[in-house]
């Protein structure tokens, strides 16, 4: 690891199979202490240009390899990452603020699985063929890689979501220029150290670190990057769409969420409370699929609220290294202040903060007192029109309101501009299907949360995104289809 005279870790871009120093850097903080511990390249147009050229040069050879050959390289990378699981988990925790336990059991295993899944799934896709005997013609399709893929990933699940993009891109024969979040770049840099040993030729995977306005903008606006996959905020996606429009790029945009959980009176209340606490507060609430709004049928509303608040108080927040803690720190001071501002706004509008921020003390070890910690916070009585109920908070804050009947539940669930995920709690099978069909969300879970089959489509409706990724959907997004007609 490179270090400067203050023993900060100094990252370098990975371009054309080599680590390349950068002349400008951004401070990266340890969220659990509030101290700078890492210097991240502040890349711009020149660095992106070099990475795109490296990717273009690597494309002919990589795209000519068979899917099985590419898959072997990907599986080797997965093995190498798995061998470093603990180092990657420790680094992810320090960089992002999440608990080591969460990184160890969720982030890093899923990053490994992403490479194994797409190395395998790419072997099982078939193309179409039709015959037109009356014209003496046979039609068939082929799928070809698109070229250089621009991949921009967020700070909440850094390695997990980066590999969710890189794996299908390279499996289908594309080469990659990736830009992780400047706030959480360390595990991406660590993965780059393994690429050569895994057998990736120089230029197949390039990593350019930096901010959205500089590095990200240069990448999405580059004429030789025909495809962009982005996970992040709706506002940034609008900018990406504008920058990409002159080039007619292929876009996959996985954006914000304001996900409802709808709890009917016949639900298994023990299971609903336990799982909804997890769906609301896991990873400090910094998962796009987290529950942000809970609607409870009026007859069980008081009982649910009492149990839910008690369970939220038991959800432990503190030093990420402590295995007893459920949550670590939020990613940055700015983000913590933003999340807190929603709680202040709710109070000012007359809502009731039942636990968490400003209600319960947060006792931290001495070294963590300047970290960006916040206890799980439950708010009742927020108006549906409030920004607290309408805007993505992306932190450990959830609003709970009652509803009256199925139509009211669906109307409230759909009453925001987002449509990523929803959770329904009921024992009535007919209601499960009716409500799931009517909810405007790309994913609907019933009596569970975050059960994911990687074969199935992932993505949102409305302001939660454009396009889908997943087994077949990623294959279609990262390839171009061509129809060939042969007269015999």
Helices and strands as residue ranges (DSSP letters): E 9-10, E 13-15, E 18-20, E 25-30, E 35-41, H 45-64, H 67-83, H 85-96, H 100-102, I 103-107, H 108-121, E 129-132, G 133-135, E 137-145, E 148-152, H 158-171, E 175-179, H 186-198, E 205-207, I 212-216, H 217-220, E 227-231, H 234-245, E 250-254, E 259-263, H 269-281, G 282-285, E 291-297, H 298-314, H 333-348, E 352-355, G 366-368, E 377-380, H 387-390, E 397-403, H 405-413, E 418-419, E 421-425, H 429-438, E 443-446, E 461-462, E 465-466, H 471-477, E 479-487
